[in-house]
Amino acid sequence: MKRRKVGNMLGLAVLSVVLERPMHPYEMAAVLKHRGKDADMPIKWGSLYTVVANLEKHGFLETVESVKDGGRPERTVYGITDAGRAEFEDWVRELVGTVEPEPPRFQAGLSMLGALGPDQTISLLRQRIAQLDDHVEAQRTTLEQLRPTMPRLFLVEVEYNLAMTLAEVDWTRAFLADLTGGALPGIDAWRRFYETGELPDDLGELVEKEK
């Protein structure tokens, strides 16, 4: 992935809304929150003003005007520059067209399952599946509510999120079935390792034998 002058994903979000019309940072945050962009990308709202300042520093935003509204502090309104528009489009092209390994936290946890033992793992997987089922229901409800009023173009990220959640549910259910049904090789050796801290003398005990 390209090293960008402003690499914070909040910068991409800011450019996306200022592309529509000039805004001050408070309005940018309000629009992004209303559209649920913090569910689509990692956003730390506390860094908004720093990100906006960096976008201006590198020529992607420019000051359009300063607005004084009653007793409120003066607000600077920013507009997007030609360079900002080009940066925004290039960034989106890269995100859509370039595969970047992004190991999820779940994958990190799976790589450490040996430390938990099979019984605790089974309990945790059941807990995770219940939460995933809730997410699936919520995502389906969101799609059903939005489809009558919004073009599909603006819902594809919700569709993608639902598809990824369903895929995770299917894999997790299958793995849980292997654990509870005895299909996972070496589960007894794994349990002994968890209880005693001693690996089996023959690690082949943990490997599926050829049929």
VOFI-321736 format. One record per residue: residue number from 0; residue in three letters; x, y, z of N, C-alpha, C in turn. Coordinates in steps of 0.2 Angstrom, whole numbers, plus 5000, padded with zeros to 4 digits. Layout:
N
+-----+-----+------+------+------+------+------+------+------+------+------+
:   k :   r :  n.x :  n.y :  n.z : ca.x : ca.y : ca.z :  c.x :  c.y :  c.z :
+-----+-----+------+------+------+------+------+------+------+------+------+
: NUM : ALA :    X :    Y :    Z :    X :    Y :    Z :    X :    Y :    Z :
...
+-----+-----+------+------+------+------+------+------+------+------+------+
END
This chain:
211
+-----+-----+------+------+------+------+------+------+------+------+------+
:   k :   r :  n.x :  n.y :  n.z : ca.x : ca.y : ca.z :  c.x :  c.y :  c.z :
+-----+-----+------+------+------+------+------+------+------+------+------+
:   0 : MET : 5004 : 4994 : 5000 : 5000 : 5000 : 5000 : 5004 : 5006 : 5000 :
:   1 : LYS : 5002 : 5011 : 4997 : 5006 : 5018 : 4996 : 5006 : 5021 : 5003 :
:   2 : ARG : 5012 : 5024 : 5004 : 5013 : 5028 : 5010 : 5010 : 5035 : 5008 :
:   3 : ARG : 5005 : 5037 : 5012 : 5002 : 5043 : 5011 : 5004 : 5049 : 5016 :
:   4 : LYS : 5004 : 5055 : 5013 : 5005 : 5061 : 5017 : 5001 : 5061 : 5024 :
:   5 : VAL : 4995 : 5059 : 5023 : 4990 : 5059 : 5028 : 4987 : 5052 : 5028 :
:   6 : GLY : 4990 : 5047 : 5032 : 4988 : 5040 : 5031 : 4982 : 5038 : 5036 :
:   7 : ASN : 4980 : 5043 : 5041 : 4974 : 5041 : 5045 : 4968 : 5040 : 5041 :
:   8 : MET : 4964 : 5035 : 5042 : 4958 : 5034 : 5038 : 4953 : 5039 : 5039 :
:   9 : LEU : 4953 : 5043 : 5045 : 4949 : 5048 : 5046 : 4950 : 5053 : 5041 :
:  10 : GLY : 4956 : 5054 : 5038 : 4957 : 5059 : 5033 : 4953 : 5057 : 5027 :
:  11 : LEU : 4953 : 5051 : 5025 : 4949 : 5048 : 5019 : 4941 : 5050 : 5021 :
:  12 : ALA : 4939 : 5049 : 5027 : 4932 : 5051 : 5028 : 4931 : 5058 : 5028 :
:  13 : VAL : 4935 : 5062 : 5030 : 4934 : 5069 : 5030 : 4934 : 5072 : 5022 :
:  14 : LEU : 4939 : 5069 : 5018 : 4939 : 5071 : 5011 : 4932 : 5069 : 5008 :
:  15 : SER : 4929 : 5063 : 5010 : 4923 : 5061 : 5007 : 4917 : 5066 : 5008 :
:  16 : VAL : 4917 : 5069 : 5014 : 4911 : 5074 : 5015 : 4913 : 5081 : 5013 :
:  17 : VAL : 4919 : 5083 : 5013 : 4921 : 5090 : 5010 : 4920 : 5090 : 5003 :
:  18 : LEU : 4920 : 5084 : 5000 : 4920 : 5083 : 4993 : 4913 : 5086 : 4990 :
:  19 : GLU : 4908 : 5085 : 4995 : 4901 : 5087 : 4993 : 4900 : 5095 : 4994 :
:  20 : ARG : 4903 : 5098 : 4999 : 4903 : 5105 : 5000 : 4908 : 5107 : 5006 :
:  21 : PRO : 4910 : 5113 : 5006 : 4914 : 5115 : 5012 : 4911 : 5115 : 5019 :
:  22 : MET : 4914 : 5113 : 5024 : 4912 : 5112 : 5030 : 4917 : 5114 : 5035 :
:  23 : HIS : 4915 : 5115 : 5042 : 4919 : 5116 : 5047 : 4920 : 5109 : 5051 :
:  24 : PRO : 4925 : 5108 : 5055 : 4926 : 5101 : 5057 : 4920 : 5098 : 5061 :
:  25 : TYR : 4917 : 5103 : 5065 : 4911 : 5100 : 5069 : 4906 : 5097 : 5064 :
:  26 : GLU : 4904 : 5101 : 5059 : 4899 : 5098 : 5054 : 4902 : 5092 : 5051 :
:  27 : MET : 4908 : 5091 : 5049 : 4911 : 5085 : 5046 : 4910 : 5079 : 5051 :
:  28 : ALA : 4911 : 5080 : 5057 : 4910 : 5075 : 5062 : 4903 : 5073 : 5063 :
:  29 : ALA : 4898 : 5078 : 5063 : 4891 : 5076 : 5063 : 4889 : 5072 : 5057 :
:  30 : VAL : 4891 : 5074 : 5051 : 4889 : 5071 : 5045 : 4891 : 5064 : 5045 :
:  31 : LEU : 4898 : 5063 : 5047 : 4901 : 5056 : 5047 : 4897 : 5052 : 5052 :
:  32 : LYS : 4896 : 5054 : 5058 : 4892 : 5050 : 5063 : 4885 : 5048 : 5061 :
:  33 : HIS : 4882 : 5053 : 5058 : 4875 : 5052 : 5055 : 4875 : 5046 : 5050 :
:  34 : ARG : 4880 : 5046 : 5046 : 4881 : 5041 : 5041 : 4884 : 5034 : 5043 :
:  35 : GLY : 4886 : 5034 : 5049 : 4889 : 5028 : 5052 : 4895 : 5026 : 5050 :
:  36 : LYS : 4899 : 5031 : 5048 : 4906 : 5029 : 5045 : 4911 : 5026 : 5050 :
:  37 : ASP : 4910 : 5028 : 5056 : 4914 : 5025 : 5061 : 4913 : 5017 : 5062 :
:  38 : ALA : 4908 : 5014 : 5058 : 4907 : 5007 : 5058 : 4910 : 5004 : 5052 :
:  39 : ASP : 4912 : 5008 : 5047 : 4915 : 5006 : 5041 : 4923 : 5006 : 5041 :
:  40 : MET : 4925 : 5011 : 5046 : 4933 : 5012 : 5046 : 4935 : 5014 : 5053 :
:  41 : PRO : 4941 : 5012 : 5055 : 4943 : 5014 : 5062 : 4944 : 5022 : 5062 :
:  42 : ILE : 4940 : 5025 : 5066 : 4940 : 5032 : 5067 : 4940 : 5034 : 5074 :
:  43 : LYS : 4945 : 5038 : 5076 : 4946 : 5041 : 5082 : 4944 : 5049 : 5082 :
:  44 : TRP : 4939 : 5050 : 5085 : 4936 : 5057 : 5084 : 4941 : 5062 : 5087 :
:  45 : GLY : 4944 : 5060 : 5092 : 4949 : 5065 : 5096 : 4954 : 5068 : 5091 :
:  46 : SER : 4956 : 5064 : 5086 : 4961 : 5067 : 5081 : 4958 : 5071 : 5075 :
:  47 : LEU : 4952 : 5072 : 5075 : 4949 : 5076 : 5070 : 4952 : 5082 : 5068 :
:  48 : TYR : 4953 : 5086 : 5073 : 4956 : 5093 : 5071 : 4963 : 5092 : 5069 :
:  49 : THR : 4967 : 5087 : 5072 : 4974 : 5086 : 5069 : 4974 : 5084 : 5062 :
:  50 : VAL : 4969 : 5079 : 5060 : 4969 : 5077 : 5054 : 4967 : 5082 : 5049 :
:  51 : VAL : 4962 : 5086 : 5051 : 4960 : 5092 : 5046 : 4966 : 5096 : 5045 :
:  52 : ALA : 4970 : 5098 : 5050 : 4976 : 5102 : 5050 : 4981 : 5099 : 5045 :
:  53 : ASN : 4982 : 5093 : 5046 : 4987 : 5090 : 5041 : 4985 : 5089 : 5034 :
:  54 : LEU : 4978 : 5088 : 5033 : 4976 : 5089 : 5026 : 4977 : 5095 : 5023 :
:  55 : GLU : 4976 : 5101 : 5027 : 4977 : 5107 : 5025 : 4984 : 5109 : 5023 :
:  56 : LYS : 4988 : 5106 : 5028 : 4996 : 5107 : 5028 : 4998 : 5104 : 5021 :
:  57 : HIS : 4996 : 5099 : 5019 : 4998 : 5095 : 5013 : 4994 : 5097 : 5007 :
:  58 : GLY : 4990 : 5102 : 5007 : 4987 : 5105 : 5001 : 4980 : 5101 : 4999 :
:  59 : PHE : 4978 : 5097 : 5003 : 4972 : 5093 : 5001 : 4965 : 5097 : 5003 :
:  60 : LEU : 4966 : 5101 : 5008 : 4960 : 5106 : 5010 : 4963 : 5113 : 5010 :
:  61 : GLU : 4958 : 5117 : 5010 : 4960 : 5125 : 5010 : 4954 : 5128 : 5014 :
:  62 : THR : 4956 : 5133 : 5017 : 4952 : 5137 : 5021 : 4947 : 5141 : 5016 :
:  63 : VAL : 4941 : 5141 : 5017 : 4936 : 5144 : 5013 : 4934 : 5151 : 5016 :
:  64 : GLU : 4932 : 5150 : 5023 : 4930 : 5156 : 5027 : 4930 : 5154 : 5034 :
:  65 : SER : 4930 : 5160 : 5038 : 4929 : 5159 : 5045 : 4923 : 5162 : 5047 :
:  66 : VAL : 4919 : 5158 : 5051 : 4912 : 5159 : 5053 : 4911 : 5161 : 5060 :
:  67 : LYS : 4908 : 5166 : 5062 : 4907 : 5168 : 5069 : 4899 : 5168 : 5070 :
:  68 : ASP : 4897 : 5163 : 5074 : 4890 : 5162 : 5076 : 4888 : 5164 : 5083 :
:  69 : GLY : 4886 : 5170 : 5084 : 4884 : 5172 : 5091 : 4890 : 5172 : 5095 :
:  70 : GLY : 4889 : 5169 : 5101 : 4894 : 5169 : 5106 : 4899 : 5163 : 5105 :
:  71 : ARG : 4898 : 5159 : 5100 : 4902 : 5153 : 5099 : 4909 : 5155 : 5097 :
:  72 : PRO : 4914 : 5151 : 5098 : 4920 : 5152 : 5095 : 4920 : 5152 : 5087 :
:  73 : GLU : 4925 : 5156 : 5084 : 4925 : 5156 : 5077 : 4927 : 5149 : 5074 :
:  74 : ARG : 4923 : 5148 : 5069 : 4924 : 5141 : 5066 : 4927 : 5142 : 5059 :
:  75 : THR : 4932 : 5138 : 5057 : 4935 : 5138 : 5050 : 4932 : 5133 : 5046 :
:  76 : VAL : 4929 : 5136 : 5040 : 4926 : 5131 : 5035 : 4931 : 5129 : 5030 :
:  77 : TYR : 4932 : 5123 : 5029 : 4937 : 5120 : 5024 : 4933 : 5118 : 5018 :
:  78 : GLY : 4937 : 5119 : 5012 : 4935 : 5116 : 5006 : 4940 : 5111 : 5003 :
:  79 : ILE : 4938 : 5107 : 4998 : 4943 : 5102 : 4996 : 4946 : 5105 : 4990 :
:  80 : THR : 4953 : 5104 : 4989 : 4957 : 5106 : 4983 : 4957 : 5101 : 4978 :
:  81 : ASP : 4959 : 5103 : 4972 : 4960 : 5098 : 4966 : 4965 : 5093 : 4969 :
:  82 : ALA : 4970 : 5094 : 4972 : 4975 : 5089 : 4975 : 4971 : 5085 : 4980 :
:  83 : GLY : 4967 : 5087 : 4984 : 4963 : 5083 : 4989 : 4958 : 5079 : 4985 :
:  84 : ARG : 4955 : 5081 : 4980 : 4950 : 5077 : 4976 : 4954 : 5071 : 4973 :
:  85 : ALA : 4960 : 5072 : 4970 : 4964 : 5067 : 4967 : 4967 : 5062 : 4972 :
:  86 : GLU : 4969 : 5065 : 4978 : 4971 : 5060 : 4983 : 4965 : 5056 : 4986 :
:  87 : PHE : 4959 : 5059 : 4986 : 4953 : 5055 : 4988 : 4952 : 5049 : 4983 :
:  88 : GLU : 4952 : 5051 : 4977 : 4950 : 5046 : 4972 : 4955 : 5040 : 4972 :
:  89 : ASP : 4962 : 5042 : 4972 : 4967 : 5037 : 4972 : 4967 : 5033 : 4978 :
:  90 : TRP : 4965 : 5036 : 4984 : 4965 : 5032 : 4990 : 4959 : 5026 : 4989 :
:  91 : VAL : 4954 : 5028 : 4987 : 4948 : 5024 : 4986 : 4950 : 5018 : 4981 :
:  92 : ARG : 4953 : 5020 : 4976 : 4955 : 5015 : 4971 : 4960 : 5010 : 4974 :
:  93 : GLU : 4964 : 5012 : 4978 : 4969 : 5008 : 4981 : 4965 : 5003 : 4986 :
:  94 : LEU : 4961 : 5006 : 4990 : 4957 : 5002 : 4995 : 4953 : 4996 : 4991 :
:  95 : VAL : 4950 : 4998 : 4986 : 4946 : 4993 : 4982 : 4950 : 4988 : 4978 :
:  96 : GLY : 4955 : 4990 : 4975 : 4958 : 4986 : 4970 : 4965 : 4983 : 4973 :
:  97 : THR : 4967 : 4984 : 4979 : 4973 : 4981 : 4981 : 4972 : 4977 : 4987 :
:  98 : VAL : 4974 : 4971 : 4987 : 4973 : 4966 : 4993 : 4979 : 4968 : 4998 :
:  99 : GLU : 4977 : 4969 : 5004 : 4981 : 4970 : 5010 : 4980 : 4965 : 5015 :
: 100 : PRO : 4984 : 4961 : 5018 : 4983 : 4957 : 5023 : 4981 : 4961 : 5030 :
: 101 : GLU : 4975 : 4959 : 5032 : 4973 : 4963 : 5038 : 4970 : 4957 : 5043 :
: 102 : PRO : 4975 : 4954 : 5047 : 4973 : 4949 : 5051 : 4968 : 4951 : 5057 :
: 103 : PRO : 4963 : 4948 : 5058 : 4958 : 4951 : 5063 : 4960 : 4948 : 5070 :
: 104 : ARG : 4957 : 4951 : 5075 : 4959 : 4950 : 5082 : 4957 : 4942 : 5083 :
: 105 : PHE : 4952 : 4940 : 5080 : 4949 : 4933 : 5081 : 4955 : 4928 : 5079 :
: 106 : GLN : 4958 : 4930 : 5073 : 4963 : 4926 : 5071 : 4969 : 4925 : 5076 :
: 107 : ALA : 4971 : 4931 : 5079 : 4976 : 4931 : 5084 : 4974 : 4926 : 5090 :
: 108 : GLY : 4968 : 4927 : 5092 : 4966 : 4922 : 5097 : 4966 : 4915 : 5095 :
: 109 : LEU : 4964 : 4913 : 5089 : 4964 : 4906 : 5087 : 4971 : 4903 : 5087 :
: 110 : SER : 4976 : 4908 : 5086 : 4983 : 4905 : 5086 : 4985 : 4904 : 5093 :
: 111 : MET : 4982 : 4906 : 5098 : 4984 : 4904 : 5105 : 4979 : 4900 : 5108 :
: 112 : LEU : 4975 : 4896 : 5105 : 4970 : 4892 : 5108 : 4973 : 4886 : 5113 :
: 113 : GLY : 4979 : 4884 : 5111 : 4982 : 4879 : 5115 : 4982 : 4881 : 5123 :
: 114 : ALA : 4983 : 4888 : 5124 : 4983 : 4890 : 5131 : 4977 : 4890 : 5135 :
: 115 : LEU : 4971 : 4888 : 5131 : 4965 : 4888 : 5135 : 4962 : 4882 : 5136 :
: 116 : GLY : 4964 : 4877 : 5132 : 4961 : 4870 : 5133 : 4954 : 4869 : 5129 :
: 117 : PRO : 4952 : 4863 : 5127 : 4946 : 4862 : 5123 : 4940 : 4864 : 5126 :
: 118 : ASP : 4939 : 4863 : 5133 : 4933 : 4864 : 5136 : 4931 : 4872 : 5136 :
: 119 : GLN : 4936 : 4876 : 5138 : 4935 : 4883 : 5138 : 4934 : 4886 : 5131 :
: 120 : THR : 4938 : 4883 : 5126 : 4937 : 4885 : 5120 : 4930 : 4884 : 5117 :
: 121 : ILE : 4927 : 4878 : 5119 : 4920 : 4876 : 5117 : 4915 : 4882 : 5119 :
: 122 : SER : 4916 : 4883 : 5126 : 4912 : 4888 : 5129 : 4912 : 4895 : 5126 :
: 123 : LEU : 4919 : 4897 : 5124 : 4920 : 4904 : 5121 : 4917 : 4904 : 5114 :
: 124 : LEU : 4918 : 4898 : 5110 : 4915 : 4898 : 5103 : 4908 : 4899 : 5103 :
: 125 : ARG : 4904 : 4895 : 5108 : 4897 : 4896 : 5109 : 4895 : 4903 : 5110 :
: 126 : GLN : 4899 : 4906 : 5114 : 4898 : 4913 : 5116 : 4898 : 4918 : 5110 :
: 127 : ARG : 4904 : 4916 : 5106 : 4905 : 4920 : 5100 : 4899 : 4919 : 5095 :
: 128 : ILE : 4897 : 4913 : 5094 : 4892 : 4912 : 5089 : 4886 : 4916 : 5091 :
: 129 : ALA : 4884 : 4916 : 5097 : 4878 : 4919 : 5099 : 4878 : 4927 : 5098 :
: 130 : GLN : 4884 : 4930 : 5099 : 4885 : 4937 : 5097 : 4885 : 4938 : 5090 :
: 131 : LEU : 4888 : 4933 : 5086 : 4888 : 4934 : 5079 : 4881 : 4933 : 5076 :
: 132 : ASP : 4877 : 4929 : 5079 : 4870 : 4928 : 5077 : 4866 : 4935 : 5078 :
: 133 : ASP : 4868 : 4938 : 5083 : 4864 : 4945 : 5085 : 4867 : 4950 : 5080 :
: 134 : HIS : 4873 : 4950 : 5078 : 4875 : 4955 : 5073 : 4872 : 4953 : 5066 :
: 135 : VAL : 4871 : 4947 : 5064 : 4868 : 4945 : 5058 : 4861 : 4948 : 5058 :
: 136 : GLU : 4857 : 4947 : 5063 : 4851 : 4949 : 5064 : 4850 : 4957 : 5063 :
: 137 : ALA : 4855 : 4960 : 5066 : 4855 : 4968 : 5066 : 4857 : 4970 : 5059 :
: 138 : GLN : 4861 : 4967 : 5056 : 4863 : 4969 : 5049 : 4858 : 4968 : 5044 :
: 139 : ARG : 4854 : 4962 : 5045 : 4849 : 4961 : 5040 : 4843 : 4966 : 5041 :
: 140 : THR : 4842 : 4968 : 5048 : 4837 : 4973 : 5049 : 4838 : 4979 : 5046 :
: 141 : THR : 4845 : 4981 : 5047 : 4847 : 4987 : 5044 : 4846 : 4988 : 5036 :
: 142 : LEU : 4848 : 4982 : 5033 : 4847 : 4982 : 5026 : 4840 : 4982 : 5024 :
: 143 : GLU : 4835 : 4979 : 5027 : 4828 : 4979 : 5026 : 4825 : 4986 : 5027 :
: 144 : GLN : 4828 : 4989 : 5032 : 4825 : 4996 : 5033 : 4828 : 5001 : 5028 :
: 145 : LEU : 4834 : 5000 : 5025 : 4837 : 5005 : 5021 : 4836 : 5004 : 5014 :
: 146 : ARG : 4835 : 4998 : 5012 : 4834 : 4996 : 5005 : 4828 : 5000 : 5001 :
: 147 : PRO : 4822 : 5001 : 5004 : 4817 : 5005 : 5001 : 4819 : 5012 : 5000 :
: 148 : THR : 4823 : 5015 : 5003 : 4824 : 5022 : 5003 : 4831 : 5024 : 5000 :
: 149 : MET : 4836 : 5019 : 4999 : 4843 : 5021 : 4997 : 4845 : 5016 : 4991 :
: 150 : PRO : 4849 : 5019 : 4987 : 4851 : 5015 : 4981 : 4856 : 5010 : 4984 :
: 151 : ARG : 4857 : 5004 : 4981 : 4861 : 4999 : 4983 : 4868 : 5001 : 4983 :
: 152 : LEU : 4870 : 5006 : 4979 : 4877 : 5008 : 4979 : 4879 : 5011 : 4986 :
: 153 : PHE : 4874 : 5013 : 4989 : 4876 : 5016 : 4996 : 4875 : 5011 : 5002 :
: 154 : LEU : 4874 : 5005 : 5000 : 4873 : 4999 : 5005 : 4878 : 4994 : 5004 :
: 155 : VAL : 4882 : 4994 : 4999 : 4886 : 4988 : 4998 : 4891 : 4987 : 5004 :
: 156 : GLU : 4893 : 4992 : 5007 : 4897 : 4990 : 5013 : 4894 : 4986 : 5019 :
: 157 : VAL : 4887 : 4988 : 5019 : 4883 : 4984 : 5024 : 4882 : 4977 : 5021 :
: 158 : GLU : 4881 : 4976 : 5015 : 4880 : 4969 : 5012 : 4887 : 4965 : 5013 :
: 159 : TYR : 4893 : 4968 : 5012 : 4899 : 4965 : 5013 : 4900 : 4963 : 5020 :
: 160 : ASN : 4898 : 4967 : 5025 : 4899 : 4966 : 5032 : 4895 : 4960 : 5034 :
: 161 : LEU : 4889 : 4960 : 5031 : 4884 : 4954 : 5032 : 4887 : 4948 : 5030 :
: 162 : ALA : 4890 : 4948 : 5023 : 4893 : 4942 : 5020 : 4899 : 4939 : 5024 :
: 163 : MET : 4903 : 4944 : 5027 : 4909 : 4942 : 5031 : 4907 : 4939 : 5037 :
: 164 : THR : 4902 : 4942 : 5040 : 4899 : 4939 : 5047 : 4896 : 4932 : 5046 :
: 165 : LEU : 4892 : 4931 : 5041 : 4889 : 4925 : 5039 : 4895 : 4919 : 5038 :
: 166 : ALA : 4900 : 4921 : 5034 : 4906 : 4917 : 5033 : 4909 : 4915 : 5040 :
: 167 : GLU : 4910 : 4920 : 5044 : 4913 : 4918 : 5051 : 4909 : 4914 : 5055 :
: 168 : VAL : 4902 : 4915 : 5055 : 4898 : 4911 : 5059 : 4898 : 4903 : 5056 :
: 169 : ASP : 4898 : 4903 : 5049 : 4898 : 4896 : 5047 : 4905 : 4892 : 5049 :
: 170 : TRP : 4910 : 4896 : 5048 : 4917 : 4893 : 5050 : 4917 : 4891 : 5057 :
: 171 : THR : 4915 : 4895 : 5061 : 4915 : 4894 : 5069 : 4910 : 4889 : 5071 :
: 172 : ARG : 4904 : 4888 : 5068 : 4900 : 4883 : 5069 : 4903 : 4876 : 5067 :
: 173 : ALA : 4906 : 4876 : 5061 : 4910 : 4870 : 5059 : 4915 : 4868 : 5064 :
: 174 : PHE : 4919 : 4872 : 5066 : 4925 : 4871 : 5070 : 4922 : 4868 : 5077 :
: 175 : LEU : 4917 : 4872 : 5080 : 4914 : 4870 : 5086 : 4911 : 4863 : 5085 :
: 176 : ALA : 4908 : 4861 : 5080 : 4906 : 4854 : 5079 : 4911 : 4849 : 5079 :
: 177 : ASP : 4917 : 4851 : 5076 : 4923 : 4846 : 5076 : 4925 : 4845 : 5083 :
: 178 : LEU : 4925 : 4851 : 5087 : 4927 : 4850 : 5094 : 4923 : 4846 : 5098 :
: 179 : THR : 4916 : 4847 : 5098 : 4911 : 4844 : 5102 : 4910 : 4837 : 5099 :
: 180 : GLY : 4911 : 4835 : 5093 : 4909 : 4829 : 5090 : 4915 : 4824 : 5090 :
: 181 : GLY : 4921 : 4826 : 5092 : 4927 : 4822 : 5092 : 4931 : 4821 : 5086 :
: 182 : ALA : 4929 : 4826 : 5081 : 4932 : 4825 : 5074 : 4939 : 4829 : 5074 :
: 183 : LEU : 4941 : 4833 : 5079 : 4947 : 4836 : 5079 : 4952 : 4831 : 5082 :
: 184 : PRO : 4958 : 4830 : 5078 : 4963 : 4825 : 5081 : 4966 : 4828 : 5087 :
: 185 : GLY : 4968 : 4824 : 5092 : 4972 : 4826 : 5097 : 4969 : 4830 : 5103 :
: 186 : ILE : 4962 : 4830 : 5103 : 4959 : 4834 : 5108 : 4961 : 4832 : 5115 :
: 187 : ASP : 4961 : 4825 : 5116 : 4963 : 4823 : 5123 : 4970 : 4825 : 5125 :
: 188 : ALA : 4975 : 4825 : 5120 : 4982 : 4827 : 5121 : 4982 : 4834 : 5123 :
: 189 : TRP : 4978 : 4838 : 5119 : 4977 : 4845 : 5120 : 4974 : 4847 : 5127 :
: 190 : ARG : 4969 : 4843 : 5130 : 4967 : 4844 : 5136 : 4972 : 4842 : 5142 :
: 191 : ARG : 4976 : 4837 : 5140 : 4981 : 4835 : 5145 : 4987 : 4841 : 5145 :
: 192 : PHE : 4988 : 4843 : 5140 : 4993 : 4849 : 5139 : 4991 : 4855 : 5143 :
: 193 : TYR : 4984 : 4856 : 5143 : 4981 : 4862 : 5146 : 4981 : 4861 : 5154 :
: 194 : GLU : 4980 : 4855 : 5156 : 4980 : 4853 : 5163 : 4986 : 4852 : 5166 :
: 195 : THR : 4991 : 4850 : 5162 : 4998 : 4848 : 5165 : 5003 : 4852 : 5163 :
: 196 : GLY : 5002 : 4856 : 5157 : 5008 : 4860 : 5154 : 5013 : 4856 : 5150 :
: 197 : GLU : 5012 : 4849 : 5150 : 5017 : 4845 : 5146 : 5014 : 4843 : 5139 :
: 198 : LEU : 5018 : 4844 : 5134 : 5017 : 4842 : 5128 : 5018 : 4834 : 5127 :
: 199 : PRO : 5014 : 4831 : 5123 : 5015 : 4824 : 5122 : 5021 : 4822 : 5119 :
: 200 : ASP : 5024 : 4816 : 5121 : 5031 : 4815 : 5118 : 5030 : 4814 : 5111 :
: 201 : ASP : 5025 : 4812 : 5108 : 5024 : 4811 : 5101 : 5019 : 4816 : 5098 :
: 202 : LEU : 5022 : 4821 : 5095 : 5017 : 4827 : 5093 : 5013 : 4824 : 5087 :
: 203 : GLY : 5014 : 4818 : 5084 : 5010 : 4815 : 5080 : 5003 : 4814 : 5082 :
: 204 : GLU : 5003 : 4814 : 5089 : 4996 : 4812 : 5092 : 4991 : 4818 : 5091 :
: 205 : LEU : 4994 : 4824 : 5089 : 4990 : 4830 : 5088 : 4988 : 4830 : 5080 :
: 206 : VAL : 4991 : 4826 : 5076 : 4990 : 4827 : 5069 : 4985 : 4821 : 5066 :
: 207 : GLU : 4981 : 4824 : 5062 : 4976 : 4819 : 5059 : 4980 : 4814 : 5055 :
: 208 : LYS : 4979 : 4807 : 5056 : 4982 : 4802 : 5053 : 4979 : 4801 : 5046 :
: 209 : GLU : 4983 : 4799 : 5041 : 4980 : 4798 : 5034 : 4975 : 4792 : 5035 :
: 210 : LYS : 4970 : 4792 : 5031 : 4965 : 4787 : 5031 : 4967 : 4782 : 5025 :
+-----+-----+------+------+------+------+------+------+------+------+------+
END
